[in-house]
Amino acid sequence: MHLGEAEIRSALEWDALIGAMEAALAAFSGGEGHQPVRNLMTIDEGKRYLGIMPAVGREVMGLKLVSFYPVNAGTAIPTHMAMVLLFDTKTGEPLAAMDGRLITEMRTAAVSAAVTKHLAAPQARILALLGSGVQAEAHLHALRRVRTFDEVRVWSRNAEHARLFAHTHGARAMEAEAAVEGADVVVTATSAREPILRGSWLKAGAHVNAVGACLPTWRELDDVAMGNVLVVDSRDAALKESGDVILSGAPIYAEAGEIFSGLKPAPSSQTTIFKSLGLAIEDIAAARLVFETMQRRANC
């Protein structure tokens, strides 16, 4: 079975995907299934990379190949493109090949939404998006499934992009500091290589989903921000790949899956940072959701 982006879009629904990401990360942190840390091959430093991401789960296993091309920023070609191959764990039978760009986009935002559900204040009403691209839009949709926002603010290094995003989504385009000031939930989804979020801007008890800066020398958050309670998707990945974690020396409180499963209490009254790098186990769980949905439709 080969599935393109249009078919995947028709099969993925936010609530089910958020639940699948929560279950996959709880299993991962509980020792079920396994995956190595992503192998990122440098083609052209700072411009072109190829990521190789295998994972084995109880029911399905697979591989994602993802191209990360920062050089494509500002062009019609996405910075992230991918393919996901899905296999049956028990028999080794190939099940599907899928376009992985949308899977990557949606599972990233779904993981942030699952974490936000556990860590953000229940009464969170103001959302600040630093970045106005694909991930900012996906996070807006996903986070609205777990919190009700009365106000959405957006900032981008490209002011025109921020204004267009604001017009399209009913948000307010603002400078970064003003957007973050008083916000209950903050998302950093940029291609920044130096911090664009200062910890001094954050209100006490705010929650941050940091999804950019996926290389060990790149950062989105300064040391003050990273001095808050830090949650990651994978300790091993964060200590190898995340410049925000490595360069700040910030201690890791928990993996998201440990909080989902109750192994660690959710520090929801404190200022929290979720550093997301993206895991193959998330891609495989999302691909399984797509595959099973398409199978049900075929059998109707």
C-alpha positions as CSV (number, residue, x, y, z in Angstrom):
1,M,0.0,0.0,0.0
2,H,1.3,3.4,-0.9
3,L,-0.3,6.5,0.6
4,G,0.2,10.1,-0.5
5,E,-0.3,13.2,1.5
6,A,-4.0,13.7,0.5
7,E,-4.9,10.3,1.8
8,I,-2.9,10.8,5.0
9,R,-4.6,14.1,5.6
10,S,-8.0,12.4,5.2
11,A,-7.0,9.7,7.7
12,L,-5.4,11.7,10.5
13,E,-7.7,13.4,13.1
14,W,-6.3,15.5,15.9
15,D,-7.9,13.9,18.9
16,A,-7.0,10.4,17.9
17,L,-3.5,11.4,16.9
18,I,-2.9,13.2,20.2
19,G,-4.1,10.1,22.1
20,A,-1.8,7.9,20.0
21,M,1.2,10.1,20.7
22,E,0.5,10.0,24.4
23,A,0.3,6.2,24.3
24,A,3.4,5.8,22.2
25,L,5.6,8.0,24.4
26,A,4.3,6.4,27.6
27,A,5.2,3.0,26.1
28,F,8.6,4.3,25.0
29,S,9.5,5.7,28.4
30,G,8.3,2.5,30.0
31,G,10.8,0.5,28.0
32,E,8.4,-1.0,25.4
33,G,9.8,-1.1,21.9
34,H,13.1,0.5,21.1
35,Q,14.8,2.9,18.7
36,P,18.3,4.3,18.3
37,V,18.9,8.0,18.4
38,R,18.4,9.5,15.0
39,N,21.3,9.2,12.6
40,L,21.7,12.6,11.0
41,M,24.0,12.7,8.0
42,T,25.4,16.1,7.1
43,I,25.4,16.8,3.3
44,D,26.2,20.5,3.5
45,E,26.8,21.9,7.0
46,G,24.0,24.2,8.1
47,K,22.1,23.7,4.8
48,R,21.3,20.0,3.9
49,Y,20.8,17.0,6.1
50,L,19.4,13.4,5.8
51,G,17.9,11.8,8.9
52,I,17.5,8.0,9.3
53,M,15.0,7.0,12.0
54,P,14.1,3.3,12.6
55,A,11.8,2.2,15.5
56,V,10.3,-1.1,16.6
57,G,7.0,-1.2,18.5
58,R,5.0,-4.1,19.8
59,E,2.7,-4.3,16.8
60,V,4.4,-2.4,14.0
61,M,7.9,-1.3,13.2
62,G,9.3,1.0,10.6
63,L,11.7,3.5,9.3
64,K,11.4,7.2,8.5
65,L,13.8,8.9,6.1
66,V,13.6,12.7,6.4
67,S,15.5,15.4,4.6
68,F,16.1,18.5,6.6
69,Y,17.0,21.3,4.2
70,P,17.2,24.7,6.0
71,V,18.5,26.0,2.7
72,N,14.9,25.7,1.3
73,A,13.5,28.3,3.8
74,G,11.7,31.0,1.9
75,T,11.2,28.9,-1.2
76,A,8.3,26.9,-2.4
77,I,10.0,23.7,-1.3
78,P,9.5,22.6,2.3
79,T,12.5,22.4,4.7
80,H,11.3,19.0,5.9
81,M,10.3,16.1,3.6
82,A,10.0,12.5,4.4
83,M,8.9,8.9,3.7
84,V,7.7,6.4,6.2
85,L,7.9,2.6,5.7
86,L,5.7,0.5,8.0
87,F,6.2,-3.2,8.7
88,D,4.4,-5.8,10.9
89,T,6.6,-6.5,13.9
90,K,5.6,-10.2,14.3
91,T,6.0,-11.3,10.7
92,G,8.2,-8.7,9.2
93,E,5.6,-8.2,6.4
94,P,5.8,-4.7,4.7
95,L,2.5,-3.0,5.3
96,A,2.7,0.5,3.7
97,A,4.9,3.2,2.3
98,M,3.7,6.7,3.1
99,D,4.6,10.3,2.4
100,G,6.0,11.5,5.7
101,R,5.9,15.3,5.4
102,L,2.4,15.7,6.8
103,I,2.9,12.9,9.4
104,T,6.0,14.8,10.7
105,E,4.0,18.0,10.8
106,M,1.0,16.7,12.6
107,R,2.7,14.3,15.0
108,T,5.0,17.0,16.2
109,A,2.1,19.3,17.1
110,A,0.1,16.4,18.5
111,V,3.0,15.6,20.9
112,S,3.1,19.2,22.0
113,A,-0.6,19.1,22.6
114,A,-0.4,16.0,24.7
115,V,2.3,17.6,26.8
116,T,0.4,20.8,27.1
117,K,-2.7,18.9,28.3
118,H,-0.6,17.7,31.3
119,L,1.6,20.7,32.0
120,A,-0.2,23.9,31.1
121,A,-2.6,25.5,33.6
122,P,-6.2,24.3,33.0
123,Q,-7.3,27.9,32.7
124,A,-4.7,28.8,30.1
125,R,-6.2,31.4,27.8
126,I,-3.4,33.2,25.9
127,L,-1.3,31.4,23.3
128,A,1.9,33.0,21.9
129,L,3.4,31.5,18.7
130,L,7.0,32.5,17.9
131,G,7.2,31.5,14.2
132,S,4.5,31.7,11.5
133,G,5.2,28.7,9.4
134,V,3.9,25.1,9.0
135,Q,4.6,24.2,12.6
136,A,3.0,27.3,14.0
137,E,-0.2,26.6,12.1
138,A,-0.2,22.9,13.1
139,H,0.4,23.8,16.8
140,L,-2.5,26.3,16.7
141,H,-4.9,23.5,15.5
142,A,-3.6,20.9,17.9
143,L,-3.3,23.0,21.0
144,R,-6.9,24.2,20.5
145,R,-7.9,20.6,21.1
146,V,-6.6,20.6,24.7
147,R,-7.1,24.3,25.8
148,T,-9.5,27.1,25.0
149,F,-7.6,30.2,23.9
150,D,-9.3,33.6,24.0
151,E,-6.2,35.3,22.4
152,V,-3.6,34.1,20.0
153,R,-0.5,36.1,19.4
154,V,2.1,35.6,16.7
155,W,5.6,36.8,16.0
156,S,7.9,36.1,13.1
157,R,11.3,37.4,12.0
158,N,9.4,38.1,8.7
159,A,6.8,40.7,9.8
160,E,4.8,40.3,6.7
161,H,4.5,36.5,7.3
162,A,3.3,37.2,10.8
163,R,0.6,39.7,9.6
164,L,-0.6,37.2,7.0
165,F,-0.8,34.4,9.6
166,A,-2.6,36.7,12.0
167,H,-5.2,37.7,9.3
168,T,-5.7,34.0,8.3
169,H,-6.1,32.6,11.8
170,G,-7.6,35.5,13.8
171,A,-4.5,36.1,15.7
172,R,-2.6,39.3,16.6
173,A,0.8,40.0,15.1
174,M,3.2,41.4,17.7
175,E,6.9,41.8,18.7
176,A,8.3,38.7,20.3
177,E,8.5,40.1,23.9
178,A,5.0,41.6,23.8
179,A,3.6,38.3,22.4
180,V,5.2,36.3,25.2
181,E,4.4,38.7,28.1
182,G,1.5,37.3,30.0
183,A,1.1,34.3,27.7
184,D,0.0,31.0,29.3
185,V,1.3,28.8,26.5
186,V,4.2,29.6,24.2
187,V,5.4,27.8,21.1
188,T,8.8,28.3,19.5
189,A,8.8,26.9,16.0
190,T,11.5,28.7,14.1
191,S,14.7,28.0,12.2
192,A,16.6,30.2,14.7
193,R,20.2,29.3,15.5
194,E,20.4,31.8,18.4
195,P,17.8,32.3,21.2
196,I,14.7,34.1,20.2
197,L,12.9,33.5,23.5
198,R,14.2,35.1,26.8
199,G,13.3,33.5,30.0
200,S,12.7,36.9,31.6
201,W,9.7,37.4,29.3
202,L,7.8,34.3,30.7
203,K,5.1,34.6,33.3
204,A,5.3,32.3,36.3
205,G,3.6,29.1,35.5
206,A,3.7,29.4,31.7
207,H,4.3,26.4,29.6
208,V,6.7,26.4,26.5
209,N,6.7,24.0,23.6
210,A,10.1,24.4,21.9
211,V,10.2,22.5,18.6
212,G,12.9,24.3,16.6
213,A,16.7,24.2,17.0
214,C,17.1,20.4,16.4
215,L,20.9,20.5,16.1
216,P,23.5,20.5,18.9
217,T,24.8,24.0,18.1
218,W,21.4,25.7,17.5
219,R,19.2,27.3,20.1
220,E,15.8,29.0,20.4
221,L,15.7,29.5,24.2
222,D,18.2,31.3,26.4
223,D,19.7,30.0,29.6
224,V,17.1,31.7,31.8
225,A,14.3,30.0,30.0
226,M,16.1,26.6,30.1
227,G,16.5,27.0,33.9
228,N,12.8,26.1,34.4
229,V,11.4,22.6,34.7
230,L,12.6,20.8,31.6
231,V,10.7,17.9,30.0
232,V,12.0,16.1,26.8
233,D,10.7,13.5,24.5
234,S,13.9,11.4,24.9
235,R,16.8,11.9,27.3
236,D,19.2,10.2,24.9
237,A,18.1,12.3,22.0
238,A,18.1,15.6,23.9
239,L,21.6,15.1,25.2
240,K,22.9,14.3,21.7
241,E,20.8,16.6,19.5
242,S,19.4,19.6,21.4
243,G,21.6,22.8,21.5
244,D,19.1,24.2,24.0
245,V,19.8,21.4,26.4
246,I,23.5,20.8,25.7
247,L,24.6,24.4,25.7
248,S,22.6,25.5,28.7
249,G,23.5,22.4,30.8
250,A,19.9,22.3,32.0
251,P,18.9,19.3,34.0
252,I,16.1,17.1,32.6
253,Y,13.2,16.6,35.0
254,A,11.4,13.9,33.0
255,E,10.6,12.4,29.6
256,A,7.1,13.3,28.5
257,G,6.2,9.6,28.5
258,E,7.1,9.3,32.2
259,I,4.6,12.1,33.0
260,F,1.9,10.5,30.7
261,S,2.2,7.1,32.5
262,G,2.4,8.6,36.0
263,L,6.0,7.7,36.7
264,K,6.8,11.3,37.3
265,P,4.3,13.9,38.7
266,A,3.2,16.7,36.3
267,P,4.7,20.0,37.6
268,S,1.7,21.9,36.2
269,S,1.9,24.8,38.7
270,Q,5.5,25.6,37.7
271,T,7.0,27.2,34.6
272,T,7.7,24.3,32.3
273,I,9.7,23.8,29.1
274,F,9.0,20.9,26.7
275,K,12.0,20.4,24.3
276,S,10.7,18.4,21.3
277,L,13.1,16.8,18.9
278,G,10.7,14.2,17.3
279,L,11.1,10.5,17.6
280,A,10.8,7.6,15.1
281,I,8.4,5.9,17.5
282,E,6.0,8.8,17.1
283,D,6.2,8.5,13.3
284,I,5.5,4.8,13.4
285,A,2.5,5.3,15.8
286,A,1.1,7.9,13.5
287,A,1.7,5.8,10.4
288,R,-0.1,2.9,12.1
289,L,-3.1,5.1,12.8
290,V,-3.2,6.0,9.1
291,F,-2.8,2.4,8.0
292,E,-5.6,1.1,10.3
293,T,-7.9,3.9,9.2
294,M,-7.4,3.1,5.6
295,Q,-7.9,-0.6,6.2
296,R,-11.2,0.0,7.9
297,R,-12.4,2.2,5.0
298,A,-11.3,-0.5,2.5
299,N,-13.3,-3.1,4.4
300,C,-16.5,-1.1,4.7
